[in-house]
Each structure stands twice: as C-alpha cells, then as structure tokens.
Amino acid sequence: MVALPTLPNISISGTLLERGLRSLVGAWRGIAGGDETAQLARDGLTDAKDAERLRALFTECLEARGGEVSARARAAALGRLYLGFDDGGKKAFLQVLANGFAADEVALDKAIADVQRAAEPAARHKAQRALRAALTPPRQRLLTQFTALPQGVKFLVDMRADALRFRKEAPELGIVEADLEDLLVGWFDVGFLELQRISWNSPAALLEKLIAYEAVHAIESWDDLRNRLDADRRCYAFFHPRMPLEPLIFVEVALVKGIAGNVQALLDQAQPVIDPKDADTAIFYSISNTQTGLRGISFGNFLIKRVVDDLSRDLPNLKQFSTLSPIPGFRKWLEETVTEGAPDLVDARSREELSHALGQRFAKGMLPTLLKDHAWTDNAALSEALKPVLLRLGARYLLSTDKKNKPLDPVARFHLSNGSQVHRLNWMGDRSRNGLKQSAGLMVNYLYRLDDIDQNHERFVRDGTIAASGEVKRLADL
C-alpha cells in the first residue's frame, strides 16, 4: 500500500476541492501499490535523483508488465503520488513528463518514409496507421492509463488545469497541456454529453457545486439558490458519463413576461413566482463553465440550442428567447479609447449637461475617473447626464471589431456566433459592484429569434457580420 502525505486538517467541513481530493485519494487507496512510489511520496521531488526515480516509474507503467490489475495499481499509485504533492511537487512531476516520453524521432522518420514509398492502397493504408501510432507520444499512452481508475477522467481534467496554471513559469509544460487537450477534445465531444435539468430535488452535492461554480452572478445562500430553481426558473447542464456529478457548463433561465433589463430585479427573492405557462419569454441570465481543465473545448453553443429546443417543446407559450448579459470588457475599452484620444466620444449637448452636473467644465478625459468612483450612481444629476453617453459608447463597443474582424467583447463573440442579435442595452441593468466595475452598470439583451438564428450564424462566421436591432444601431451612431 502506498503511504501518501497526510492531507491537511480542514477547519470547516472542507471546500469542494479538498473534499474532491479526499474522495479521489480514498477511491484509489485500495488499488495502488509500489514501494518506490511510497518512498517518493514520503521524500518528495527534491533533486535530479528523485526525477530519475519518477522517470523509472513512468517507464514501468508504459512497459505494462503483468495484467490489468497490476496496470491499475501502478496508475493508481502514480495518481495518488501526484495528488499528495503541493504545487511545487506537481510542477516537478509534470516537468519529468514533459522532458521525456515524446514521440520517437527515429521511428517517426521511418514511418513518414514508409508512407511516401507506399504505392499500393493497402500498403499505404498500413503505413498511414503506423505513422499515426508513431505520432502518438508515450506520455499520451501513460496519461490514458488513468482513465481506468474511478474518477480518472476528472483527474486528467484537473491535471490539465494545473498544467495551464504552471505554464507561465514553466513553458515546457505546454507540451503536456497540449497532449492532455488532444485527449480531452475527443473524450468530451458534444455527442458524448448528456443534457440534464437541475432542480431543487437534485443531489445536495450537485447543488453545492452550482453555488461554487456560478461565475456570473454569485449565489449568496441556499435561499438564493432555491429561488433560482423555483417553478418559474430553469437550470440545465451538460454532464459527461464519466463525471456524473460534475456539471461541465450550466445555464440559468428565468421564465418571465417581456424581456428583462435588470438582473437585481430578476433575482429578487421577494418577487412573486409566476406560472410558467403565463410566461412569454425565457431569459438566459447566467452561463458558467466549471472546469478550467476543459478550457478551449466549447460546449456553450450546443447548450444554448439544446435548451431552446427543450423549452420550446415543453412550453410552447414561450415566444422570445433572450439573454440578460454582462458587458465585461466595456470599462476597460472605454479607458483605453479615452487614453488614445479617440474623437466624438461625447457630443456637445452631453458635455454641457455633464459640466452642469459637475459644476465645472467637463472634458472627455474625466470619464474614467468619474466611473472609477461608484458614487456617481447616487448623484441623480450626474447619473442622468452620463446615461446617454454611456449607452451610446456601450452600443458602439458592442458593434466594434478587432483586427480579426471579431467583436471586441468576449460575451458578444459567444452569443453572436450562436446566431443571436444585439437587441437592447439596459441602463443600470446591474448595479452590483462587479457590474459597475466591468460595464458601468450596463447590461445587454442578445435575442435568439428562432427564424433568424441560422442566417445570423452563417453571416457572422462567413464575414463577421454583427446582427443588431435598429435601436442599437441608432444608439451607436456609427
């Protein structure tokens, strides 16, 4: 049995990460074995000699001596070793993996030459298969062995998250990170994923993860969560069969009358619950990716379409599908645009009104300073004077593109690529501290009009066309 470092005591009942780690270590305790692994667990990775010992363990795993039970034991021992290390040990573990176990260059050159020489279709097919095998680095075969263990897929997802974290200070880990991404892209194809509705009756462990993973509008309490899962609310998530209680991405939906423009009102627990059959609009107000290790593997576009299909089938009374979305890059863009001296940011009438509200002459360079102090929201005159300026600039930002002809805002890129249109900007749509910091309180509705989704998507992908309502185009005054 492998003796691993004792996990630290946890003052409370433990965070999700700590409990997940305990669960994983416990699940593999009865599988693991190997005296050499136990010694490394005790000593840690401190010098070149330790790295060579670890390299030998990797090689032993790849040689696959013994049967399936032995292979699982070796993989479990290595996995428990990795989980027991601190960040320094994990980085060293991944560096050993990165600095060896690449594709054999000699075998690769031979396989390429064989493909080039092969003339007959059968011979060429055989040579191509050999080339594919030669292109697969041994480290990928080693990593794949963890999938035979309980929660092994989740282990590899978290390992990639570690590699992404360490890559800035250890660029060589980009090799391991890329190998893990190659594996995960295949395993997490959307065809393998299951869409599930999450309700208040879902397992408590899953509900707790919703609270922890919510990345857009923090869930403040169990009462807040219950409100978000009430009769006039929906929550859907994609799951992988090998990670049944780990949502990969989830979307929260409010069933309302008319298009909502304020997230605080939407989430107000004092608001009466309406009958879903009386709603005419589904508002997608929060979409959260949960697994850092799956960064770059997109599920969101499929999630939106599947949820729209499900809601349309279950509630035919729904006529509109819209988001209530943040504009996370607006304030940063505004500050940069002001710094660069862009013209026509504030028109003459707005300058006059702002000067009057401030009691001094207004200059456009004052905008970032005014917005930095959130006190402006409590000054009725100043807030009213800023409103047309910020709405106009917010619309201009959402309709602007970068050098690659893509929308500047990341949330806009996501929804527009899925076939929505920029429908409406909402003044003081999010008065939270984060909402004011990111977008001066502005929020935007992206409208998914069912008859236009495919056309909007095709035009966006083909030539970067941003679909927008006449109201937003007039507001941008471009």
C-alpha positions as CSV (number, residue, x, y, z in Angstrom):
1,M,0.0,0.0,0.0
2,V,1.3,3.5,-0.9
3,A,1.8,5.8,2.1
4,L,1.0,9.3,1.0
5,P,1.5,12.6,2.8
6,T,-1.4,13.3,5.2
7,L,-3.8,15.8,3.9
8,P,-4.0,19.0,6.0
9,N,-6.7,19.3,8.6
10,I,-9.7,21.4,7.4
11,S,-11.3,23.7,10.0
12,I,-14.7,23.5,8.3
13,S,-16.2,20.6,6.6
14,G,-13.9,21.3,3.7
15,T,-14.1,23.0,0.4
16,L,-15.3,21.2,-2.7
17,L,-11.8,20.9,-4.0
18,E,-10.5,19.5,-0.7
19,R,-13.3,17.0,-0.4
20,G,-12.9,16.0,-4.0
21,L,-9.2,15.4,-3.4
22,R,-10.0,13.2,-0.3
23,S,-12.6,11.3,-2.3
24,L,-10.2,10.6,-5.1
25,V,-7.3,9.6,-2.8
26,G,-9.7,7.3,-0.9
27,A,-11.1,5.8,-4.1
28,W,-7.6,4.8,-5.2
29,R,-6.3,3.7,-1.8
30,G,-7.3,0.1,-2.3
31,I,-5.9,-0.1,-5.8
32,A,-2.5,1.5,-5.5
33,G,0.7,-0.3,-4.7
34,G,4.5,0.0,-5.1
35,D,7.3,0.6,-2.6
36,E,9.2,3.0,-4.8
37,T,6.1,5.2,-5.2
38,A,5.7,5.2,-1.4
39,Q,9.2,6.4,-0.9
40,L,8.8,9.2,-3.4
41,A,5.6,10.2,-1.6
42,R,7.5,10.5,1.7
43,D,10.5,12.2,0.3
44,G,9.0,14.4,-2.4
45,L,10.7,15.5,-5.6
46,T,13.8,17.4,-4.4
47,D,16.6,16.7,-6.8
48,A,17.7,15.1,-10.1
49,K,17.9,11.6,-8.5
50,D,14.2,11.9,-7.4
51,A,13.3,12.9,-11.0
52,E,15.1,9.8,-12.3
53,R,13.2,7.6,-9.9
54,L,9.9,9.1,-11.1
55,R,11.0,8.6,-14.7
56,A,11.6,5.0,-14.0
57,L,8.1,4.6,-12.6
58,F,6.7,6.2,-15.7
59,T,8.6,3.8,-17.8
60,E,7.4,0.8,-15.7
61,C,3.8,1.9,-16.3
62,L,4.4,2.1,-20.1
63,E,6.0,-1.3,-20.2
64,A,2.8,-2.7,-18.8
65,R,4.3,-5.7,-17.1
66,G,1.7,-8.0,-15.5
67,G,-2.1,-8.0,-16.1
68,E,-4.8,-5.4,-15.8
69,V,-4.8,-5.4,-12.0
70,S,-1.1,-4.6,-12.0
71,A,-1.5,-1.8,-14.5
72,R,-4.3,-0.3,-12.5
73,A,-2.3,-0.5,-9.3
74,R,0.7,1.3,-11.0
75,A,-1.5,4.1,-12.4
76,A,-3.3,4.5,-9.0
77,A,0.0,4.7,-7.2
78,L,1.2,7.4,-9.6
79,G,-2.1,9.3,-9.3
80,R,-2.1,9.3,-5.5
81,L,1.5,10.4,-5.6
82,Y,0.6,13.4,-7.8
83,L,-2.4,14.3,-5.6
84,G,-0.3,14.2,-2.5
85,F,2.2,16.8,-3.7
86,D,1.9,20.5,-3.2
87,D,2.2,22.8,-6.3
88,G,5.9,22.5,-6.4
89,G,5.8,18.8,-6.5
90,K,3.0,18.7,-9.1
91,K,5.0,21.0,-11.3
92,A,8.1,18.8,-11.0
93,F,6.0,15.7,-11.7
94,L,4.7,17.3,-14.9
95,Q,8.2,18.6,-15.9
96,V,9.5,15.0,-15.8
97,L,6.6,14.0,-18.0
98,A,7.3,16.9,-20.4
99,N,11.1,16.4,-20.6
100,G,10.8,12.8,-21.9
101,F,8.3,10.3,-23.3
102,A,7.9,12.2,-26.5
103,A,7.4,10.5,-29.9
104,D,10.4,8.6,-31.1
105,E,12.0,10.7,-33.8
106,V,13.7,7.8,-35.5
107,A,10.5,5.7,-35.6
108,L,8.6,8.8,-36.8
109,D,11.1,9.5,-39.7
110,K,10.9,5.8,-40.7
111,A,7.1,5.9,-40.7
112,I,7.0,9.1,-42.8
113,A,9.4,7.5,-45.3
114,D,7.2,4.3,-45.4
115,V,4.2,6.4,-46.2
116,Q,6.0,8.2,-49.0
117,R,7.3,4.9,-50.5
118,A,4.0,3.0,-50.3
119,A,2.3,2.8,-53.7
120,E,-0.5,0.3,-53.4
121,P,-3.6,1.4,-51.4
122,A,-3.3,-1.5,-48.9
123,A,0.3,-0.8,-48.2
124,R,-0.3,3.0,-48.0
125,H,-3.2,2.4,-45.5
126,K,-0.9,0.2,-43.4
127,A,1.9,2.8,-43.5
128,Q,-0.5,5.6,-42.5
129,R,-1.7,3.6,-39.5
130,A,1.9,3.0,-38.5
131,L,2.5,6.8,-38.9
132,R,-0.4,7.6,-36.6
133,A,0.9,5.3,-34.0
134,A,4.4,6.8,-34.3
135,L,2.9,10.3,-33.9
136,T,1.3,9.4,-30.5
137,P,3.8,10.2,-27.8
138,P,4.3,7.7,-25.0
139,R,3.2,10.3,-22.4
140,Q,-0.3,10.2,-24.0
141,R,-0.5,6.5,-23.6
142,L,0.7,6.9,-20.0
143,L,-2.0,9.6,-19.3
144,T,-4.7,7.4,-20.8
145,Q,-4.0,4.7,-18.2
146,F,-5.6,6.9,-15.5
147,T,-9.0,6.6,-17.3
148,A,-9.2,3.0,-16.0
149,L,-9.4,4.4,-12.4
150,P,-12.5,5.7,-10.6
151,Q,-12.8,9.4,-11.4
152,G,-9.8,9.1,-13.6
153,V,-11.2,11.4,-16.3
154,K,-11.8,14.1,-13.7
155,F,-8.2,13.6,-12.5
156,L,-6.9,14.3,-16.0
157,V,-9.2,17.4,-16.4
158,D,-7.7,18.7,-13.1
159,M,-4.2,17.8,-14.2
160,R,-4.6,20.0,-17.3
161,A,-5.9,22.8,-15.1
162,D,-2.6,22.5,-13.2
163,A,-0.5,22.5,-16.3
164,L,-2.3,25.6,-17.5
165,R,-1.6,27.3,-14.2
166,F,2.1,26.4,-14.2
167,R,2.8,27.1,-17.9
168,K,3.7,30.7,-17.4
169,E,6.6,29.9,-15.2
170,A,7.4,26.6,-16.8
171,P,6.7,27.0,-20.6
172,E,7.9,23.4,-21.3
173,L,4.6,22.2,-19.6
174,G,2.8,23.4,-22.7
175,I,3.7,20.1,-24.3
176,V,1.9,18.1,-21.5
177,E,-1.0,20.6,-21.5
178,A,-1.4,20.1,-25.3
179,D,-1.3,16.3,-25.0
180,L,-4.0,16.4,-22.4
181,E,-6.1,18.8,-24.6
182,D,-5.8,16.4,-27.5
183,L,-7.1,13.5,-25.3
184,L,-9.9,15.6,-23.7
185,V,-11.2,17.0,-27.0
186,G,-12.0,13.5,-28.2
187,W,-13.5,12.3,-24.9
188,F,-15.6,15.5,-24.5
189,D,-17.2,15.6,-27.9
190,V,-20.7,17.0,-27.5
191,G,-22.1,13.7,-28.8
192,F,-21.0,12.1,-25.6
193,L,-22.5,14.7,-23.3
194,E,-25.9,14.5,-21.5
195,L,-28.1,17.5,-21.0
196,Q,-29.9,17.4,-17.7
197,R,-32.2,19.8,-15.9
198,I,-31.1,20.6,-12.3
199,S,-33.8,21.1,-9.8
200,W,-34.1,21.7,-6.1
201,N,-34.6,17.9,-5.8
202,S,-31.2,17.2,-7.3
203,P,-28.5,15.7,-5.1
204,A,-27.2,18.2,-2.4
205,A,-23.6,17.6,-3.6
206,L,-24.6,18.8,-7.1
207,L,-26.5,21.8,-5.8
208,E,-23.4,22.8,-3.7
209,K,-21.4,22.7,-6.9
210,L,-23.8,25.2,-8.6
211,I,-23.1,27.6,-5.7
212,A,-19.3,27.1,-6.0
213,Y,-19.1,27.3,-9.8
214,E,-21.5,30.2,-10.5
215,A,-19.3,32.6,-12.3
216,V,-21.6,35.5,-13.4
217,H,-23.9,36.3,-10.5
218,A,-22.8,34.8,-7.2
219,I,-25.3,32.7,-5.4
220,E,-25.4,34.2,-1.9
221,S,-27.2,31.5,0.0
222,W,-29.3,28.3,-0.1
223,D,-32.4,30.5,-0.2
224,D,-31.0,32.3,-3.2
225,L,-30.3,29.0,-4.9
226,R,-33.8,27.8,-4.2
227,N,-35.2,31.0,-5.7
228,R,-33.2,30.3,-8.9
229,L,-34.6,26.8,-9.1
230,D,-38.2,27.7,-8.4
231,A,-41.2,26.9,-10.6
232,D,-40.6,29.8,-13.0
233,R,-36.9,29.1,-13.2
234,R,-34.8,26.5,-15.0
235,C,-31.2,25.3,-14.8
236,Y,-29.7,23.0,-17.4
237,A,-26.2,21.5,-17.5
238,F,-24.1,19.2,-19.7
239,F,-22.6,16.2,-18.0
240,H,-20.0,13.6,-19.1
241,P,-20.9,9.9,-18.3
242,R,-17.5,9.5,-16.5
243,M,-18.1,12.7,-14.4
244,P,-21.8,12.2,-13.4
245,L,-21.9,14.8,-10.6
246,E,-19.7,17.3,-12.2
247,P,-21.5,19.8,-14.4
248,L,-19.3,20.9,-17.3
249,I,-21.3,24.0,-18.1
250,F,-24.7,25.2,-16.9
251,V,-27.2,27.9,-17.9
252,E,-29.7,29.5,-15.6
253,V,-33.0,30.6,-17.2
254,A,-35.9,32.8,-15.9
255,L,-39.4,32.4,-17.3
256,V,-40.9,35.9,-17.4
257,K,-43.2,38.3,-19.2
258,G,-41.3,40.5,-21.6
259,I,-37.6,41.0,-22.0
260,A,-35.9,41.6,-18.6
261,G,-33.5,44.5,-18.3
262,N,-32.3,44.4,-14.6
263,V,-30.6,41.4,-13.0
264,Q,-31.2,42.5,-9.5
265,A,-35.0,42.6,-10.1
266,L,-34.8,39.3,-11.9
267,L,-33.1,37.6,-8.9
268,D,-35.1,39.4,-6.2
269,Q,-36.4,36.7,-3.9
270,A,-39.4,38.8,-2.9
271,Q,-40.8,38.8,-6.4
272,P,-43.9,36.6,-6.8
273,V,-43.5,33.3,-8.7
274,I,-45.4,33.2,-11.9
275,D,-47.0,30.2,-13.6
276,P,-44.5,29.1,-16.3
277,K,-47.5,28.8,-18.7
278,D,-48.1,32.5,-18.3
279,A,-44.5,33.4,-19.3
280,D,-43.8,34.5,-22.9
281,T,-40.0,34.9,-22.6
282,A,-37.1,32.8,-21.5
283,I,-34.2,34.9,-20.2
284,F,-30.7,33.2,-20.1
285,Y,-29.1,35.3,-17.4
286,S,-26.0,33.2,-16.5
287,I,-23.8,30.7,-18.3
288,S,-20.9,29.3,-16.3
289,N,-18.1,27.0,-17.5
290,T,-17.0,24.9,-14.5
291,Q,-13.9,23.0,-15.4
292,T,-10.7,25.0,-16.0
293,G,-9.1,21.9,-17.4
294,L,-11.6,21.9,-20.3
295,R,-10.6,25.5,-21.4
296,G,-10.8,25.8,-25.2
297,I,-13.2,22.9,-25.5
298,S,-16.5,24.6,-26.3
299,F,-19.9,23.3,-25.3
300,G,-21.8,26.6,-24.9
301,N,-23.2,26.9,-28.4
302,F,-24.7,23.4,-28.2
303,L,-26.0,24.0,-24.7
304,I,-28.0,27.1,-25.8
305,K,-29.5,25.4,-28.8
306,R,-30.5,22.3,-26.8
307,V,-32.1,24.3,-24.1
308,V,-34.0,26.4,-26.6
309,D,-35.3,23.2,-28.2
310,D,-36.3,21.7,-24.8
311,L,-38.1,24.9,-23.6
312,S,-39.9,25.3,-26.9
313,R,-41.2,21.7,-26.7
314,D,-42.2,21.9,-23.0
315,L,-43.5,25.4,-23.0
316,P,-45.0,26.3,-26.4
317,N,-46.2,29.6,-24.9
318,L,-42.7,31.0,-25.0
319,K,-42.3,33.4,-27.9
320,Q,-39.0,35.0,-27.1
321,F,-35.6,33.7,-26.1
322,S,-33.2,36.3,-24.9
323,T,-30.2,36.7,-22.6
324,L,-29.5,39.3,-20.0
325,S,-25.8,39.5,-20.3
326,P,-22.9,41.4,-18.8
327,I,-20.5,43.5,-20.9
328,P,-17.2,42.6,-19.2
329,G,-14.8,44.5,-21.4
330,F,-16.7,47.8,-21.7
331,R,-15.0,49.8,-18.9
332,K,-11.5,48.7,-20.0
333,W,-12.2,49.5,-23.6
334,L,-13.6,52.9,-22.6
335,E,-10.5,53.8,-20.6
336,E,-8.2,52.7,-23.4
337,T,-10.3,54.6,-26.0
338,V,-10.2,57.8,-23.9
339,T,-6.4,57.4,-23.4
340,E,-5.9,57.0,-27.1
341,G,-7.7,60.3,-27.7
342,A,-10.5,58.9,-29.9
343,P,-12.7,61.7,-31.2
344,D,-16.5,62.1,-30.9
345,L,-16.9,60.2,-27.6
346,V,-19.0,62.9,-26.0
347,D,-21.3,65.2,-28.1
348,A,-21.7,68.9,-27.4
349,R,-25.1,68.6,-25.6
350,S,-23.8,65.8,-23.2
351,R,-20.6,67.9,-22.4
352,E,-22.9,70.8,-21.5
353,E,-25.1,68.6,-19.2
354,L,-22.1,66.9,-17.6
355,S,-20.5,70.3,-16.9
356,H,-23.7,71.5,-15.3
357,A,-23.9,68.3,-13.2
358,L,-20.3,68.6,-12.1
359,G,-20.3,72.3,-11.5
360,Q,-17.1,72.6,-13.6
361,R,-16.1,72.3,-17.3
362,F,-16.2,68.7,-18.4
363,A,-13.5,67.1,-20.6
364,K,-13.8,63.6,-22.0
365,G,-10.6,62.6,-20.2
366,M,-12.6,62.8,-17.0
367,L,-14.8,59.9,-17.9
368,P,-12.6,57.1,-16.5
369,T,-12.1,59.0,-13.2
370,L,-15.8,59.7,-12.8
371,L,-16.7,56.0,-13.4
372,K,-14.0,54.7,-11.1
373,D,-15.7,56.2,-8.1
374,H,-19.1,54.5,-7.9
375,A,-20.5,57.5,-6.0
376,W,-21.7,58.8,-9.4
377,T,-24.6,56.3,-9.2
378,D,-26.0,58.1,-6.2
379,N,-25.8,61.6,-7.8
380,A,-29.1,61.8,-9.8
381,A,-28.0,64.7,-12.0
382,L,-24.6,63.2,-12.8
383,S,-26.1,59.8,-13.5
384,E,-28.7,61.3,-15.8
385,A,-26.1,63.2,-17.7
386,L,-23.9,60.1,-18.1
387,K,-26.7,57.9,-19.3
388,P,-26.8,58.9,-23.0
389,V,-23.0,59.0,-23.2
390,L,-22.5,55.5,-21.7
391,L,-25.4,54.0,-23.7
392,R,-24.0,55.4,-26.9
393,L,-20.5,54.2,-26.2
394,G,-21.7,50.8,-24.9
395,A,-23.6,50.3,-28.2
396,R,-20.5,51.4,-30.2
397,Y,-18.3,49.0,-28.2
398,L,-20.6,46.0,-28.9
399,L,-20.7,46.7,-32.6
400,S,-16.9,47.2,-32.9
401,T,-14.5,44.5,-34.0
402,D,-10.8,43.7,-33.6
403,K,-8.1,43.2,-36.2
404,K,-9.5,39.7,-36.9
405,N,-13.0,41.2,-37.6
406,K,-14.3,39.6,-34.3
407,P,-16.4,41.5,-31.8
408,L,-14.3,43.1,-29.0
409,D,-16.5,41.8,-26.2
410,P,-16.0,38.0,-25.4
411,V,-19.6,37.5,-24.4
412,A,-20.8,39.2,-27.6
413,R,-18.5,36.8,-29.6
414,F,-20.1,33.8,-27.9
415,H,-23.7,34.8,-28.4
416,L,-23.3,36.3,-31.9
417,S,-21.5,33.2,-33.1
418,N,-24.5,31.2,-31.9
419,G,-26.9,33.2,-34.1
420,S,-28.3,35.9,-31.8
421,Q,-28.5,39.6,-32.4
422,V,-27.6,42.5,-30.2
423,H,-31.1,43.6,-29.2
424,R,-31.1,46.2,-26.4
425,L,-28.9,47.9,-23.9
426,N,-30.1,48.3,-20.4
427,W,-29.2,51.3,-18.2
428,M,-28.3,50.3,-14.7
429,G,-29.0,46.7,-15.6
430,D,-26.5,45.5,-13.0
431,R,-25.9,47.8,-10.0
432,S,-23.6,45.3,-8.2
433,R,-20.0,46.3,-7.5
434,N,-18.8,44.0,-10.2
435,G,-21.4,45.2,-12.7
436,L,-20.3,48.8,-12.1
437,K,-16.6,47.9,-12.3
438,Q,-16.9,45.9,-15.6
439,S,-19.5,47.9,-17.5
440,A,-20.7,50.9,-15.6
441,G,-23.9,49.0,-14.8
442,L,-24.8,48.4,-18.4
443,M,-26.3,45.0,-19.5
444,V,-27.3,43.8,-22.9
445,N,-30.0,41.5,-24.3
446,Y,-28.9,39.2,-27.0
447,L,-32.1,38.0,-28.8
448,Y,-32.4,34.5,-30.2
449,R,-35.1,34.8,-32.8
450,L,-35.7,31.3,-34.0
451,D,-36.3,32.2,-37.6
452,D,-33.0,34.2,-37.8
453,I,-30.6,32.0,-35.8
454,D,-29.1,30.1,-38.7
455,Q,-28.8,33.1,-41.0
456,N,-27.2,35.2,-38.3
457,H,-24.7,32.4,-37.5
458,E,-23.8,31.9,-41.2
459,R,-23.3,35.6,-41.8
460,F,-21.2,36.0,-38.6
461,V,-19.0,33.1,-39.5
462,R,-18.7,34.0,-43.1
463,D,-17.9,37.7,-43.0
464,G,-18.1,38.8,-39.4
465,T,-21.5,40.5,-39.7
466,I,-22.8,41.5,-36.3
467,A,-26.6,41.2,-36.2
468,A,-28.1,44.1,-34.3
469,S,-31.5,45.8,-33.8
470,G,-32.2,49.2,-35.4
471,E,-32.4,50.6,-31.9
472,V,-28.8,49.6,-31.1
473,K,-27.5,50.7,-34.4
474,R,-29.1,54.2,-34.0
475,L,-27.7,54.3,-30.4
476,A,-24.2,53.6,-31.6
477,D,-24.5,56.4,-34.2
478,L,-21.8,54.7,-36.3
